[in-house]
Amino acid sequence: MLHLSLAETRAQEVEQSGVEPTRLTFADYAFASAPLLSAFARQAPRGAPSALAISADSPIAGLAAVSSARRQDGLIVYDIFLDAFGQSLEELRAEAKPVRIDHASRIRRRPLPRLGPGPHHLELPDDGVLAAHLEHWCHFLWVAPLLVPLLLSRGGRRYRSPGAQSSSVLLGKKVNVHPRAYLEGSVIGDEVEIGSGCVVSRSFVGAQSRLADLSKLRGSVLGPGAITLVDTNLVEIVSLGGGTLANLLLRETILGRNVFLTTGVLFQTDALEGTIGVQHRGEWVDTGRRQLGGCVGHGAVLGARTIVAPGRALPNRVVVVMRKEEGVQRIPNLPAGTPVCWDRAALVPVSELNGGRTPEELLP
């Protein structure tokens, strides 16, 4: 699920729900998990256009900020319709009757820093039952980790870490878990390697990822092919996969594909007062949250001592280093396969710096 596109994930949830696909209409950005779709089909009147809605007091409503989900009469109304055929989105919104779906979600209270007035916690659904409009990077950051319990509930090959209270880990094929690693409440993809002293809690690790010794992953999602370096600590982050990640403590941040992140990068996450805003369609919009990191585009390289304010987004392929000479400014035209290394802001052949000798690392 977490390695699929939004359209593929939505189709999978419709299949799991047991609702006839032809009865459901979604806006391109709309999503709901299977239990909520099943309840929608049971409670909505048959044959009349209906719109899925939840109480504005539900923990699920916390995912609706910065989106086009509509608030009316104490409800959050989503662009997810039942028995609505052929109309435009504007017509559906006008004609479909909101149907409130009450679901007794399991709740997890996530503590927040004790800065400023309370509350000092955030209530989140803890069973994968949710609806959302995925229209901004913050929605993917918030929603993806919340789907891990839903994957766990659907069965598969189980694993119990030494000392764990229950078999709460779902393993893929050819997974190599070090005996001194600790896993709980997580989904691990095919051909993943997890090193000594690693801790993986309430997280998803995509296929062919490698977690180096002492890596810690809590409430997070790593896409396929991600690599962490020794002692990396990631909390409530989403990585779309690939790349190399190293950080003393990265929180509440979404990383694009093939990002290179060094240890000394800091994404500030805490609002000293009020809540954090993000840029959305050319305007600053309040997220309603007092804790939020940022967004890093595909192929970005972030060097040590990079500091990013809460709610900011960095573009694709950006390179941020402390001094310009730390980056690569000159790339020579060399035959394919020529070993090169960094030297004074340029890539140069290894042979030029080594007296013609081949380093041990390059020997067959």
C-alpha positions in Angstrom: 0.0 0.0 0.0 2.6 2.5 1.1 4.8 1.8 -2.0 1.9 2.4 -4.5 0.6 5.5 -6.1 -2.5 7.3 -4.7 -4.7 5.9 -7.4 -3.4 2.3 -6.9 -3.8 2.6 -3.1 -7.4 3.9 -3.5 -8.3 1.1 -5.8 -6.9 -1.4 -3.3 -9.0 0.1 -0.5 -12.1 0.0 -2.6 -11.5 -3.7 -3.3 -10.9 -4.4 0.4 -14.1 -2.5 1.4 -16.4 -4.8 -0.6 -18.2 -1.9 -2.0 -19.1 -2.2 -5.7 -16.5 0.1 -7.4 -19.1 1.6 -9.8 -21.0 3.0 -6.9 -18.1 5.2 -5.7 -16.8 8.4 -7.2 -13.6 10.1 -5.9 -12.0 13.4 -6.7 -8.4 12.8 -7.9 -7.0 13.8 -4.5 -9.6 12.1 -2.2 -8.8 9.0 -0.2 -10.6 6.8 2.4 -9.5 3.5 3.8 -11.6 0.4 3.4 -13.3 0.3 6.8 -14.6 3.8 6.4 -15.8 3.1 2.8 -17.6 0.0 4.1 -19.4 2.0 6.8 -20.3 4.7 4.2 -22.0 2.1 2.0 -23.9 0.6 4.9 -25.2 4.0 6.3 -25.9 5.9 3.1 -29.4 5.7 1.5 -29.3 3.5 -1.6 -29.7 5.2 -5.0 -29.4 8.9 -3.8 -26.1 10.8 -4.2 -24.3 10.9 -0.9 -21.0 12.5 0.3 -18.8 10.9 3.0 -18.6 13.0 6.1 -17.2 12.8 9.7 -17.7 14.8 12.8 -15.5 17.9 13.0 -14.5 16.6 16.5 -13.1 13.3 15.2 -9.3 12.8 15.3 -9.6 12.2 11.5 -10.6 15.8 11.1 -7.0 16.8 12.1 -5.9 15.7 8.6 -8.2 18.1 6.8 -6.1 21.3 7.3 -4.7 23.0 4.1 -7.2 21.0 2.0 -10.5 21.5 0.1 -12.4 19.3 2.5 -15.5 21.3 3.4 -16.7 22.2 6.9 -20.4 22.5 7.4 -22.9 22.0 10.2 -20.2 20.5 12.5 -19.1 18.1 9.8 -16.0 17.6 7.6 -17.3 16.7 4.1 -15.0 14.9 1.6 -15.2 14.7 -2.2 -16.0 11.0 -1.9 -19.5 10.2 -3.3 -21.8 7.2 -3.4 -24.3 6.5 -6.2 -23.4 9.7 -8.0 -23.1 9.3 -11.8 -22.0 11.7 -14.5 -22.0 15.0 -12.7 -19.2 17.5 -12.4 -17.5 18.0 -9.0 -19.4 21.2 -8.4 -22.7 19.5 -9.1 -21.9 16.6 -6.9 -21.0 19.0 -4.0 -24.3 20.8 -4.5 -26.5 17.7 -4.8 -24.9 15.0 -2.7 -26.2 14.8 0.9 -23.5 14.5 3.5 -23.7 11.2 5.5 -22.0 11.3 8.8 -19.9 8.1 9.4 -19.3 7.4 13.1 -16.3 5.2 13.7 -14.9 4.4 17.2 -11.3 4.8 16.2 -8.5 3.7 18.4 -6.7 6.9 19.5 -3.0 7.5 20.0 -2.1 10.6 22.0 1.2 11.9 20.6 2.9 14.2 23.1 4.0 17.7 21.9 6.7 19.9 23.3 5.6 21.8 26.4 6.1 25.2 24.8 3.3 27.8 25.1 -0.3 27.0 26.1 -1.8 23.5 26.0 -2.9 21.1 24.8 0.5 19.4 24.9 -0.6 16.4 22.9 -2.1 15.5 19.5 -4.8 12.8 19.1 -4.4 10.7 16.0 -6.3 7.6 14.7 -4.3 4.5 15.5 -6.1 1.9 13.4 -5.7 3.1 9.9 -9.3 4.1 9.5 -9.3 7.6 8.0 -10.3 9.9 5.1 -8.3 12.7 3.6 -7.8 15.1 0.7 -4.1 14.6 -0.3 -3.5 18.0 -1.8 -0.3 19.2 -0.1 3.0 17.6 1.0 1.9 17.9 4.6 -1.0 15.5 4.0 1.3 12.7 2.7 3.5 13.3 5.7 0.5 13.0 8.1 -1.4 10.2 6.4 1.2 7.6 5.3 2.4 6.6 8.8 -1.2 6.2 10.0 -1.8 3.5 7.4 0.8 1.1 9.0 -1.8 -0.4 11.4 -4.1 -1.1 8.5 -1.4 -3.1 6.8 -0.6 -5.0 10.0 -4.3 -6.0 10.3 -4.3 -7.8 7.0 -2.0 -10.6 7.9 1.2 -12.1 6.5 4.4 -13.6 7.8 4.9 -12.5 11.4 8.1 -11.8 13.4 8.7 -11.3 17.1 11.8 -9.5 18.3 13.6 -10.8 21.4 11.9 -9.3 24.4 8.8 -8.1 22.5 5.4 -8.7 24.1 3.6 -9.8 20.9 4.2 -10.8 17.3 3.4 -7.3 15.9 5.7 -7.2 12.9 4.8 -8.1 9.3 7.9 -9.4 7.3 8.4 -9.6 3.6 10.6 -12.2 1.8 14.4 -12.5 2.4 14.5 -10.0 5.2 17.7 -10.0 7.3 17.1 -8.8 10.9 20.0 -8.7 13.3 19.3 -10.6 16.5 20.0 -7.5 18.5 17.5 -5.3 16.6 14.1 -4.5 18.1 11.0 -4.3 15.9 7.4 -3.6 17.0 4.2 -2.6 15.2 5.9 -2.4 11.8 5.8 -3.6 8.3 9.1 -4.6 6.6 9.3 -5.1 2.9 11.2 -7.7 0.8 15.0 -8.0 1.0 15.4 -5.4 3.8 18.5 -5.5 6.0 18.2 -4.3 9.6 21.5 -4.0 11.5 22.5 -4.5 15.1 20.9 -2.2 17.7 18.2 -0.9 15.3 14.8 0.1 16.7 11.8 0.1 14.3 8.5 1.1 15.9 5.1 1.7 14.2 6.9 2.2 10.9 7.0 0.9 7.3 10.3 0.0 5.6 10.2 -0.4 1.9 11.8 -3.3 -0.1 15.6 -3.4 -0.5 16.2 -0.8 2.2 19.2 -1.0 4.5 19.2 0.2 8.1 22.7 0.6 9.4 23.6 -0.4 13.0 21.9 1.7 15.8 19.4 3.3 13.4 16.1 4.3 15.0 12.8 4.6 13.1 9.6 5.6 14.9 6.2 6.3 13.4 7.8 6.7 10.0 7.7 5.5 6.4 10.8 4.7 4.3 10.2 4.0 0.6 12.0 1.3 -1.3 15.8 1.3 -1.6 16.4 3.8 1.3 19.7 3.6 3.2 20.4 4.9 6.7 23.9 5.4 8.1 25.0 4.4 11.6 23.0 6.0 14.5 20.4 7.7 12.3 17.4 8.8 14.3 14.1 9.4 12.3 10.8 10.2 14.0 7.5 10.8 12.2 9.1 11.2 8.8 8.2 10.0 5.3 10.9 9.2 2.7 9.8 8.3 -0.8 12.8 6.0 -1.2 16.3 5.7 -2.5 19.0 8.1 -1.2 21.1 8.0 1.9 19.9 9.4 5.2 22.0 10.3 8.3 20.7 12.5 11.1 20.9 12.8 14.8 17.2 13.6 15.0 15.0 14.3 12.0 11.3 14.8 12.8 8.0 15.6 11.0 9.6 15.9 7.6 8.9 14.5 4.2 11.8 13.6 1.9 11.6 13.1 -1.9 13.3 10.3 -3.8 17.1 9.9 -3.8 17.7 12.6 -1.1 21.2 12.8 0.4 20.9 14.0 4.0 23.9 14.5 6.3 24.0 14.2 10.1 24.1 17.9 10.9 20.9 19.0 9.0 18.3 20.5 11.3 14.6 21.0 10.4 13.0 23.0 13.2 9.6 21.6 14.1 8.3 23.5 17.1 6.2 26.7 17.0 7.1 29.0 19.9 3.6 30.5 19.8 0.5 29.9 17.7 0.6 27.3 14.9 2.7 26.7 11.8 1.8 27.9 8.3 2.7 26.4 4.9 2.6 27.8 1.4 -0.2 26.4 -0.6 -1.2 27.7 -4.1 0.6 30.9 -3.6 -0.7 31.7 -0.2 0.3 31.0 3.4 -2.2 28.6 5.0 -2.4 27.7 8.7 -1.9 23.9 9.4 -3.4 24.1 12.8 -0.4 22.3 14.1 2.2 23.4 16.6 4.7 20.8 15.4 5.7 20.4 11.8 9.1 20.1 10.0 9.4 20.5 6.2 9.6 19.1 2.8 12.7 18.1 0.7 12.4 17.7 -3.1 13.7 14.8 -5.2 17.4 14.4 -5.6 18.3 17.1 -3.0 21.6 17.2 -1.2 21.7 18.8 2.2 25.0 19.3 3.9 26.0 19.8 7.5 24.7 22.8 9.4 21.7 23.3 7.1 18.9 24.8 9.2 15.3 25.0 7.8 12.4 26.8 9.5 9.1 24.9 10.3 6.8 24.4 7.4 9.2 25.3 4.6 9.7 23.3 1.4 13.0 22.9 -0.5 12.8 22.3 -4.3 13.9 19.3 -6.3 17.7 18.8 -6.8 18.6 21.7 -4.5 22.1 21.6 -3.0 22.6 23.3 0.4 26.1 23.4 1.9 27.7 25.7 4.4 30.3 27.0 2.1 30.2 27.0 -1.7 33.5 25.2 -2.0 31.9 22.2 -0.2 29.8 21.6 -3.2 30.8 20.4 -6.7 31.0 23.3 -9.2 33.1 21.7 -12.0 32.5 18.3 -13.5 35.1 17.3 -16.2 34.2 15.5 -19.4 35.8 12.1 -18.7 35.3 8.6 -20.2 32.6 6.6 -18.6 33.7 4.5 -15.6 36.6 6.9 -14.7 37.0 7.0 -10.9 36.7 10.5 -9.6 36.8 12.3 -6.3 36.1 15.7 -4.8 38.9 18.3 -4.8 38.4 22.0 -4.2 34.9 22.1 -5.5 35.6 20.0 -8.5 35.4 16.3 -9.5 38.9 15.2 -10.6 40.2 11.7 -11.7 41.5 9.8 -8.7 44.8 9.1 -10.6 45.6 12.8 -10.6 45.6 13.0 -6.9 47.2 9.7 -6.1 50.3 9.6 -8.1 48.9 7.1 -10.5 48.2 4.6 -7.8 44.9 2.8 -7.5 43.3 3.2 -4.0 42.6 0.0 -2.2 38.9 0.7 -2.4 39.0 0.5 -6.2 41.1 -2.7 -6.4 39.3 -5.8 -7.8 
